[in-house]
């Protein structure tokens, strides 16, 4: 039996950008668009051309997405203007996007109060805008804003807005729970009525999370016949957020009710990257990942000691509704010595570190991990640093070199052009087989200078690190006050494109950074089988 196609529409870069505290740079937008494209999302909404310089520049060139339909968002023509004389509509038509998603009022109350126009003019605005975009060869979507509230007050007018969009040529008519207050049973009842007038494979759902039911409302709409779901990564969005695609995608893929009936564009191997996708977005935003997020949270498959932990050790299905590996996560059993051992053994296996299960040094590793994590280390986010900690405890990391001393200075001065600049310089003294090597380097900051100086001359080991580069640097303050502890995460990449993350923790940000830098270099030497 063939399955129906469900389409996923991501609005992280537009609706998600309205999240309090979120401000995407142009570089961020390009990275996230590529991330969504690689995941297998069908539509990537990039933003609102003309709303701000970043969005305008984003739509000034092709994004080169391989499979996703790149979509621009904007308003239908303004009341009282023609489609050919509306600057906002003109910018949408000029944007380098494969599709245009118009937002249109579908509530009589909103038309009267917010737009201050007539029902007839609102319908004409939808009709003219869709027609103008179709004439330019664009795929068209119409977000029927406030649809569910509008339907409850005047179903005839709300339906007339949706039908006008469809009959004018819109590929998708998207029903929006804009205020996020509609209940799942209401969504299902209303969508069932809509699909009597518009084919379900042209109907979408856009749910907000103000009652913590955006995912439930989206699934209710699918049950009722809608075949496109709009949402955001990690549930970003205005107020309480939008439907969370990181919860939606695995539910559609792994739950029998949906998996047997529907097909989405995300293959199994990409589903297994979902945790990485979720964390990548959090890293870009420098946000702490929600540990309790369904499927992708670090606590999503965690059990503590007691009967639950005992059962999970016997058979994970006793307390896991899906396999954590299916979404790129993994189980953890916490607190007790036995639980800690199981957790560490699993991590060692993932790192391909050979060990004996009865090795007494494993107990020492468990205790050291607990002590370090209490002090601020987070090895869950730093795979390479965990690898080195485990290898050192098990006696398997040679001392390739020793840093005898380092010094970092930051100076502000006038350059030769008379411009006041801030320059950082670092000097590092390294002992390699008894030979003292001293390197100095300037950088655009103290950490950059220290990184360059450390990797400038490692004697016989230099050839192993020539392709090593720092690609990301993140700082988080773990507590407040004058004795604040700083956690630094550094992501590195080698000449083969392989990436890893290392961690450093200290009250001194330079010291924390140096710890992470050292781990990165040593991990590369271990990975390259450099001679001791």
VEXDREN-2710 file (C-alpha; in Angstrom, 1 decimal):
% VEXDREN-2710
k/r/px/py/pz
1/UNK/0.0/0.0/0.0
2/UNK/1.5/3.3/-1.1
3/UNK/1.9/6.1/1.5
4/UNK/0.7/9.7/1.1
5/UNK/3.3/12.4/0.9
6/UNK/3.5/14.9/3.8
7/UNK/5.4/18.1/3.2
8/UNK/7.5/19.9/5.9
9/UNK/7.8/23.7/5.8
10/UNK/10.4/25.3/8.0
11/UNK/10.0/28.9/9.2
12/UNK/12.9/29.1/11.7
13/UNK/14.5/31.9/9.7
14/UNK/11.3/34.0/9.6
15/UNK/8.9/33.1/12.4
16/UNK/11.6/31.6/14.6
17/UNK/13.6/34.9/14.2
18/UNK/10.8/36.6/16.2
19/UNK/11.9/34.7/19.3
20/UNK/12.9/37.0/22.1
21/UNK/16.7/37.1/22.2
22/UNK/17.2/35.6/18.8
23/UNK/19.0/37.6/16.1
24/UNK/20.3/35.7/13.1
25/UNK/23.2/37.2/11.2
26/UNK/23.3/36.7/7.4
27/UNK/26.0/34.0/8.0
28/UNK/23.7/32.3/10.4
29/UNK/20.9/32.3/7.9
30/UNK/23.0/30.7/5.2
31/UNK/24.3/28.0/7.6
32/UNK/20.8/27.2/8.8
33/UNK/19.3/27.1/5.3
34/UNK/22.0/24.6/4.3
35/UNK/21.4/22.6/7.4
36/UNK/17.6/22.3/6.7
37/UNK/18.3/21.5/3.1
38/UNK/20.6/18.6/4.0
39/UNK/18.1/17.3/6.6
40/UNK/15.5/16.9/3.9
41/UNK/13.0/19.7/4.7
42/UNK/10.7/20.5/1.7
43/UNK/10.4/24.3/2.1
44/UNK/12.8/26.7/3.8
45/UNK/11.3/30.1/4.5
46/UNK/14.2/32.5/4.5
47/UNK/12.6/35.7/5.8
48/UNK/10.8/38.8/4.7
49/UNK/12.6/40.7/1.9
50/UNK/12.6/44.4/2.7
51/UNK/11.9/44.0/6.4
52/UNK/15.5/44.5/7.3
53/UNK/18.9/44.7/5.5
54/UNK/19.9/41.1/6.4
55/UNK/16.8/39.6/4.9
56/UNK/17.0/41.8/1.8
57/UNK/20.6/40.8/1.2
58/UNK/19.7/37.1/1.9
59/UNK/17.3/37.2/-1.0
60/UNK/19.6/39.1/-3.3
61/UNK/21.2/35.9/-4.5
62/UNK/20.5/32.2/-5.1
63/UNK/21.1/30.0/-2.0
64/UNK/21.9/26.9/-4.0
65/UNK/19.7/24.6/-2.0
66/UNK/19.7/21.0/-3.4
67/UNK/16.2/19.9/-2.7
68/UNK/14.4/22.4/-0.5
69/UNK/12.1/25.1/-2.1
70/UNK/13.6/28.4/-1.0
71/UNK/10.6/30.6/0.0
72/UNK/10.2/34.4/0.6
73/UNK/7.5/35.7/3.0
74/UNK/5.5/38.9/2.7
75/UNK/2.1/40.6/2.8
76/UNK/-0.5/40.5/0.1
77/UNK/-1.0/43.9/-1.5
78/UNK/-2.1/46.7/0.8
79/UNK/-5.7/47.7/0.7
80/UNK/-6.3/50.6/-1.7
81/UNK/-3.2/49.8/-3.8
82/UNK/-2.9/47.8/-7.0
83/UNK/-0.6/44.8/-7.3
84/UNK/1.6/46.7/-9.7
85/UNK/1.9/49.7/-7.3
86/UNK/2.8/48.0/-4.0
87/UNK/6.4/48.3/-3.0
88/UNK/6.3/45.3/-0.6
89/UNK/4.8/43.1/-3.3
90/UNK/7.4/44.3/-5.7
91/UNK/10.3/43.3/-3.4
92/UNK/8.8/39.9/-3.0
93/UNK/8.6/39.4/-6.8
94/UNK/12.2/40.6/-7.2
95/UNK/13.5/38.3/-4.5
96/UNK/15.6/35.3/-5.7
97/UNK/13.2/32.7/-4.2
98/UNK/11.5/29.7/-5.7
99/UNK/8.3/30.3/-3.9
100/UNK/6.4/33.2/-2.2
101/UNK/4.4/32.7/1.0
102/UNK/1.8/35.5/1.4
103/UNK/0.2/36.3/4.7
104/UNK/-3.4/37.2/4.5
105/UNK/-6.1/38.0/7.0
106/UNK/-8.8/35.4/7.2
107/UNK/-10.7/36.7/10.2
108/UNK/-13.5/39.3/9.8
109/UNK/-12.5/40.8/13.1
110/UNK/-8.9/41.2/12.0
111/UNK/-9.9/42.7/8.6
112/UNK/-12.1/45.3/10.3
113/UNK/-9.8/46.2/13.3
114/UNK/-6.2/45.6/12.1
115/UNK/-6.5/46.3/8.3
116/UNK/-9.4/48.8/8.6
117/UNK/-10.8/47.6/5.3
118/UNK/-13.7/45.6/3.9
119/UNK/-14.1/41.9/3.5
120/UNK/-14.4/42.4/-0.3
121/UNK/-11.1/44.3/-0.5
122/UNK/-9.4/41.7/1.6
123/UNK/-10.5/39.0/-0.8
124/UNK/-9.4/41.1/-3.8
125/UNK/-6.0/41.6/-2.2
126/UNK/-5.5/37.8/-1.9
127/UNK/-6.7/37.3/-5.5
128/UNK/-4.5/40.0/-7.0
129/UNK/-1.3/39.0/-5.0
130/UNK/-1.5/35.3/-5.8
131/UNK/-2.2/36.2/-9.5
132/UNK/0.9/38.5/-9.6
133/UNK/3.2/35.9/-8.2
134/UNK/1.8/33.2/-10.4
135/UNK/2.4/35.4/-13.4
136/UNK/6.1/35.6/-12.4
137/UNK/6.3/31.8/-12.4
138/UNK/6.5/31.4/-8.6
139/UNK/5.0/28.7/-6.5
140/UNK/2.6/30.4/-4.2
141/UNK/1.5/29.7/-0.6
142/UNK/-1.0/31.7/1.4
143/UNK/-0.8/31.8/5.2
144/UNK/-4.4/32.4/6.3
145/UNK/-3.7/34.3/9.4
146/UNK/-6.0/33.9/12.4
147/UNK/-7.9/31.3/10.4
148/UNK/-9.2/29.2/13.3
149/UNK/-10.3/32.2/15.4
150/UNK/-11.8/33.7/12.3
151/UNK/-13.6/30.4/11.4
152/UNK/-15.2/30.3/14.9
153/UNK/-16.5/33.8/14.6
154/UNK/-17.6/33.7/10.9
155/UNK/-16.9/30.4/9.1
156/UNK/-18.3/31.6/5.8
157/UNK/-15.8/34.5/5.5
158/UNK/-12.8/32.5/6.8
159/UNK/-13.6/29.8/4.2
160/UNK/-14.0/32.4/1.4
161/UNK/-10.4/33.7/2.1
162/UNK/-9.0/30.1/1.9
163/UNK/-11.0/29.3/-1.2
164/UNK/-10.0/32.6/-2.9
165/UNK/-6.4/31.7/-2.4
166/UNK/-6.8/28.2/-3.8
167/UNK/-9.0/29.2/-6.7
168/UNK/-6.5/32.0/-7.6
169/UNK/-3.7/29.4/-8.0
170/UNK/-2.1/29.0/-4.6
171/UNK/-0.3/25.6/-4.3
172/UNK/-0.8/25.6/-0.5
173/UNK/-3.5/27.2/1.6
174/UNK/-2.1/27.2/5.1
175/UNK/-4.5/27.5/8.1
176/UNK/-2.9/29.4/10.9
177/UNK/-3.6/29.3/14.6
178/UNK/-1.9/32.6/15.0
179/UNK/-2.8/33.3/18.6
180/UNK/-2.1/29.7/19.6
181/UNK/-5.3/29.2/21.6
182/UNK/-7.1/26.6/19.6
183/UNK/-7.6/23.1/21.0
184/UNK/-6.7/19.9/19.1
185/UNK/-10.3/18.7/18.8
186/UNK/-11.2/22.1/17.3
187/UNK/-8.4/22.0/14.8
188/UNK/-9.4/18.5/13.7
189/UNK/-13.1/19.5/13.3
190/UNK/-12.4/22.7/11.4
191/UNK/-9.8/21.2/9.0
192/UNK/-12.3/18.4/8.2
193/UNK/-14.7/21.1/7.1
194/UNK/-12.0/22.9/5.1
195/UNK/-11.0/19.8/3.1
196/UNK/-14.5/19.5/1.8
197/UNK/-13.9/22.7/-0.1
198/UNK/-10.1/22.6/-0.8
199/UNK/-8.3/19.3/-1.5
200/UNK/-6.3/18.2/1.5
201/UNK/-3.1/17.9/-0.5
202/UNK/-3.3/21.7/-0.9
203/UNK/-3.9/22.4/2.8
204/UNK/-1.3/23.2/5.4
205/UNK/-1.2/23.9/9.2
206/UNK/0.7/26.6/11.0
207/UNK/0.4/26.2/14.8
208/UNK/1.7/28.3/17.6
209/UNK/2.4/26.9/21.0
210/UNK/0.6/29.2/23.5
211/UNK/-1.2/26.2/25.1
212/UNK/1.7/23.8/24.7
213/UNK/-0.2/22.0/21.9
214/UNK/1.3/23.2/18.7
215/UNK/2.6/19.7/17.8
216/UNK/-0.7/18.1/18.9
217/UNK/-2.6/20.6/16.8
218/UNK/-0.4/20.0/13.8
219/UNK/-0.9/16.2/14.0
220/UNK/-4.7/16.7/14.5
221/UNK/-4.7/18.7/11.2
222/UNK/-2.9/15.9/9.5
223/UNK/-5.5/13.4/10.8
224/UNK/-8.2/15.6/9.4
225/UNK/-6.6/15.8/5.9
226/UNK/-3.9/18.6/5.8
227/UNK/-0.8/17.5/4.0
228/UNK/1.7/20.3/4.8
229/UNK/3.1/21.1/8.3
230/UNK/4.8/24.3/9.2
231/UNK/7.1/24.6/12.1
232/UNK/10.6/25.6/13.4
233/UNK/13.7/23.8/14.7
234/UNK/13.6/23.5/18.5
235/UNK/10.2/25.2/18.5
236/UNK/11.5/28.7/18.1
237/UNK/9.0/31.4/17.6
238/UNK/7.1/34.5/18.9
239/UNK/5.8/34.3/22.4
240/UNK/5.7/30.6/23.3
241/UNK/7.1/29.4/20.0
242/UNK/5.9/27.4/17.0
243/UNK/5.3/23.7/16.4
244/UNK/8.6/22.0/17.0
245/UNK/9.9/20.1/14.0
246/UNK/12.4/18.3/16.2
247/UNK/9.4/16.7/17.9
248/UNK/7.3/16.4/14.8
249/UNK/9.7/14.7/12.5
250/UNK/10.5/11.6/14.6
251/UNK/6.8/11.3/15.5
252/UNK/5.9/11.2/11.8
253/UNK/8.8/8.8/11.1
254/UNK/8.6/6.4/14.1
255/UNK/5.0/6.3/15.3
256/UNK/2.9/3.6/13.5
257/UNK/-0.2/5.8/13.0
258/UNK/1.7/8.2/10.8
259/UNK/4.7/6.1/9.5
260/UNK/2.4/3.5/8.0
261/UNK/0.3/6.1/6.2
262/UNK/2.6/9.0/5.4
263/UNK/6.0/9.5/3.8
264/UNK/8.2/12.6/4.5
265/UNK/11.3/13.8/2.7
266/UNK/13.7/12.9/5.5
267/UNK/15.4/9.5/5.2
268/UNK/16.4/7.3/8.1
269/UNK/20.0/8.3/8.0
270/UNK/19.1/12.0/8.3
271/UNK/16.7/11.3/11.1
272/UNK/19.7/9.9/13.0
273/UNK/21.3/13.4/12.7
274/UNK/18.4/15.2/14.4
275/UNK/20.2/15.7/17.7
276/UNK/23.1/17.2/15.9
277/UNK/20.8/19.5/13.9
278/UNK/19.1/20.6/17.1
279/UNK/22.3/21.3/18.9
280/UNK/23.9/23.1/16.0
281/UNK/21.1/25.6/16.0
282/UNK/21.5/26.1/19.8
283/UNK/25.3/26.5/19.3
284/UNK/24.7/29.2/16.6
285/UNK/22.5/31.0/19.0
286/UNK/24.8/30.4/21.9
287/UNK/21.8/29.0/23.9
288/UNK/21.9/26.1/26.4
289/UNK/20.0/23.2/24.8
290/UNK/16.8/22.2/26.6
291/UNK/17.8/18.9/28.3
292/UNK/14.2/17.9/28.6
293/UNK/13.3/18.4/24.9
294/UNK/11.5/15.3/23.5
295/UNK/13.6/13.0/21.4
296/UNK/16.7/15.3/21.1
297/UNK/17.2/16.5/24.7
298/UNK/20.2/15.2/26.7
299/UNK/17.7/13.9/29.3
300/UNK/15.2/12.4/26.8
301/UNK/16.6/8.9/27.4
302/UNK/18.0/9.2/30.9
303/UNK/16.9/7.1/33.8
304/UNK/18.0/7.2/37.4
305/UNK/18.7/4.4/39.9
306/UNK/15.9/2.2/41.1
307/UNK/13.5/-0.1/39.3
308/UNK/13.5/2.0/36.1
309/UNK/17.3/1.9/35.8
310/UNK/17.4/-1.8/36.6
311/UNK/14.7/-2.6/33.9
312/UNK/16.5/-0.4/31.3
313/UNK/19.7/-2.3/31.8
314/UNK/17.9/-5.5/31.2
315/UNK/15.9/-4.3/28.2
316/UNK/15.8/-0.6/27.0
317/UNK/12.2/-1.1/25.7
318/UNK/10.9/-1.3/29.3
319/UNK/11.1/2.6/29.6
320/UNK/12.0/3.8/26.1
321/UNK/9.2/4.5/23.5
322/UNK/11.7/4.6/20.6
323/UNK/15.4/3.7/20.2
324/UNK/17.5/6.8/21.1
325/UNK/19.9/6.0/18.3
326/UNK/17.2/6.5/15.7
327/UNK/17.3/10.2/16.3
328/UNK/21.1/10.4/17.1
329/UNK/20.6/10.4/20.8
330/UNK/21.7/7.8/23.4
331/UNK/20.6/6.4/26.7
332/UNK/22.2/7.3/30.0
333/UNK/21.7/5.7/33.4
334/UNK/22.6/8.1/36.3
335/UNK/23.7/8.3/39.9
336/UNK/24.7/4.9/41.2
337/UNK/28.2/3.3/40.7
338/UNK/26.6/0.6/38.6
339/UNK/24.7/3.2/36.5
340/UNK/27.8/5.4/36.2
341/UNK/29.8/2.4/35.0
342/UNK/27.2/1.5/32.3
343/UNK/27.1/5.1/31.1
344/UNK/30.9/5.3/30.8
345/UNK/31.2/1.9/29.1
346/UNK/28.7/3.0/26.5
347/UNK/30.6/6.2/25.9
348/UNK/33.9/4.3/25.6
349/UNK/32.3/2.0/23.1
350/UNK/31.1/4.9/21.0
351/UNK/34.7/6.3/21.1
352/UNK/36.1/2.9/20.0
353/UNK/38.4/2.8/23.0
354/UNK/39.5/-0.7/23.9
355/UNK/39.0/-1.6/27.6
356/UNK/38.4/-4.4/30.0
357/UNK/35.1/-4.3/31.8
358/UNK/36.8/-5.4/35.1
359/UNK/39.6/-2.8/34.8
360/UNK/39.7/-1.0/38.3
361/UNK/40.7/2.2/36.5
362/UNK/37.2/2.5/35.2
363/UNK/36.0/3.3/38.7
364/UNK/38.6/6.0/38.8
365/UNK/37.4/7.4/35.5
366/UNK/33.8/7.4/36.7
367/UNK/34.7/9.3/39.9
368/UNK/36.9/11.8/38.0
369/UNK/34.1/12.5/35.5
370/UNK/31.6/13.1/38.3
371/UNK/34.0/15.4/40.0
372/UNK/34.8/17.4/36.9
373/UNK/31.2/17.7/35.8
374/UNK/30.3/19.0/39.2
375/UNK/33.0/21.7/38.5
376/UNK/31.4/22.7/35.2
377/UNK/32.8/20.3/32.6
378/UNK/30.2/19.0/30.2
379/UNK/31.6/16.0/28.3
380/UNK/28.3/15.4/26.6
381/UNK/29.1/18.4/24.4
382/UNK/32.9/17.7/24.1
383/UNK/33.5/14.3/22.6
384/UNK/37.2/14.7/22.0
385/UNK/37.9/15.9/25.6
386/UNK/36.0/12.9/27.0
387/UNK/38.1/10.6/24.7
388/UNK/41.3/12.1/26.1
389/UNK/40.2/11.9/29.7
390/UNK/39.3/8.3/29.2
391/UNK/42.6/7.5/27.5
392/UNK/44.6/9.3/30.1
393/UNK/42.9/7.5/32.9
394/UNK/43.4/4.2/31.2
395/UNK/47.1/5.1/30.6
396/UNK/46.9/5.4/26.8
397/UNK/47.9/9.1/25.9
398/UNK/51.6/9.8/25.5
399/UNK/53.1/13.1/26.5
400/UNK/53.9/14.3/23.0
401/UNK/55.1/17.7/24.3
402/UNK/54.9/19.9/27.3
403/UNK/54.0/23.6/27.4
404/UNK/56.4/25.2/29.8
405/UNK/55.0/28.7/29.7
406/UNK/52.7/30.9/27.8
407/UNK/52.1/34.7/27.9
408/UNK/49.2/36.7/26.3
409/UNK/49.1/40.5/26.0
410/UNK/46.4/42.7/24.7
411/UNK/47.5/46.2/23.5
412/UNK/45.5/49.1/22.2
413/UNK/47.5/51.5/20.0
414/UNK/47.4/53.6/16.8
415/UNK/48.4/51.8/13.6
416/UNK/50.4/53.3/10.7
417/UNK/47.2/54.7/9.3
418/UNK/46.4/56.6/12.5
419/UNK/43.5/54.2/13.4
420/UNK/43.2/53.0/17.0
421/UNK/43.3/49.2/17.0
422/UNK/43.4/46.5/19.6
423/UNK/46.1/43.8/19.0
424/UNK/46.6/40.6/20.9
425/UNK/50.0/38.8/21.0
426/UNK/50.8/35.4/22.5
427/UNK/54.2/33.7/23.2
428/UNK/54.3/30.0/23.9
429/UNK/57.3/28.0/25.1
430/UNK/57.0/24.2/24.3
431/UNK/59.3/21.3/25.3
432/UNK/59.5/18.7/22.5
433/UNK/61.8/15.8/23.5
434/UNK/64.0/18.2/25.5
435/UNK/64.1/20.8/22.8
436/UNK/62.7/24.2/23.8
437/UNK/60.7/25.8/21.0
438/UNK/59.4/29.4/21.4
439/UNK/56.6/30.7/19.1
440/UNK/55.0/34.1/19.0
441/UNK/51.9/35.2/17.1
442/UNK/49.4/38.0/16.8
443/UNK/45.7/37.5/16.6
444/UNK/42.3/39.3/16.4
445/UNK/41.9/38.4/20.1
446/UNK/43.9/36.7/22.9
447/UNK/42.5/33.2/22.2
448/UNK/43.2/33.5/18.4
449/UNK/46.7/34.6/19.2
450/UNK/47.3/31.8/21.6
451/UNK/45.9/29.2/19.1
452/UNK/48.2/30.4/16.3
453/UNK/51.2/30.5/18.6
454/UNK/50.6/27.1/20.0
455/UNK/50.3/25.5/16.6
456/UNK/53.1/27.5/14.9
457/UNK/56.0/25.2/15.8
458/UNK/55.7/21.8/17.4
459/UNK/58.9/20.4/16.0
460/UNK/58.5/16.8/14.7
461/UNK/54.7/16.9/15.3
462/UNK/54.1/19.9/13.1
463/UNK/53.3/17.9/10.1
464/UNK/50.4/16.2/11.9
465/UNK/48.7/19.5/12.8
466/UNK/49.3/21.6/9.7
467/UNK/45.7/20.9/8.5
468/UNK/44.2/21.6/11.9
469/UNK/42.0/24.7/12.3
470/UNK/39.7/26.2/14.9
471/UNK/36.2/26.6/13.4
472/UNK/34.1/27.6/16.4
473/UNK/34.6/29.1/19.8
474/UNK/31.9/29.4/22.4
475/UNK/32.0/30.8/25.9
476/UNK/29.4/30.4/28.7
477/UNK/29.5/31.9/32.2
478/UNK/28.4/29.2/34.6
479/UNK/27.7/31.3/37.6
480/UNK/27.7/35.0/38.5
481/UNK/29.7/37.2/40.8
482/UNK/33.4/38.1/40.9
483/UNK/34.4/34.5/41.0
484/UNK/32.4/33.4/37.9
485/UNK/33.5/30.1/36.3
486/UNK/33.8/30.1/32.5
487/UNK/33.3/27.2/30.3
488/UNK/34.9/27.3/26.8
489/UNK/33.9/24.9/24.0
490/UNK/36.2/24.8/20.9
491/UNK/35.2/23.0/17.7
492/UNK/38.1/22.0/15.5
493/UNK/38.4/20.6/12.0
494/UNK/41.2/18.7/10.2
495/UNK/42.3/18.4/6.6
496/UNK/39.8/15.6/6.0
497/UNK/36.8/17.7/7.2
498/UNK/36.4/15.7/10.4
499/UNK/35.3/17.8/13.4
500/UNK/35.5/17.4/17.1
501/UNK/34.8/19.5/20.2
502/UNK/37.0/20.1/23.3
503/UNK/36.3/21.8/26.6
504/UNK/38.0/23.9/29.2
505/UNK/36.7/25.2/32.5
506/UNK/38.3/27.8/34.7
507/UNK/37.6/31.1/36.5
508/UNK/40.1/32.6/34.0
509/UNK/38.8/32.7/30.4
510/UNK/42.3/32.4/28.9
511/UNK/43.1/29.4/31.0
512/UNK/39.8/27.7/30.1
513/UNK/40.5/28.4/26.4
514/UNK/44.0/27.1/26.6
515/UNK/42.8/23.8/28.1
516/UNK/40.4/23.4/25.2
517/UNK/43.1/24.3/22.7
518/UNK/45.5/21.8/24.2
519/UNK/43.0/19.0/24.1
520/UNK/42.2/19.8/20.4
521/UNK/45.9/19.5/19.4
522/UNK/46.6/16.4/21.4
523/UNK/43.4/14.7/20.1
524/UNK/44.6/15.4/16.6
525/UNK/48.0/13.8/17.4
526/UNK/46.3/10.7/18.9
527/UNK/43.9/10.4/16.0
528/UNK/46.8/10.6/13.6
529/UNK/48.8/8.0/15.5
530/UNK/51.7/10.4/15.9
531/UNK/54.8/8.7/17.5
532/UNK/55.4/9.3/21.2
END
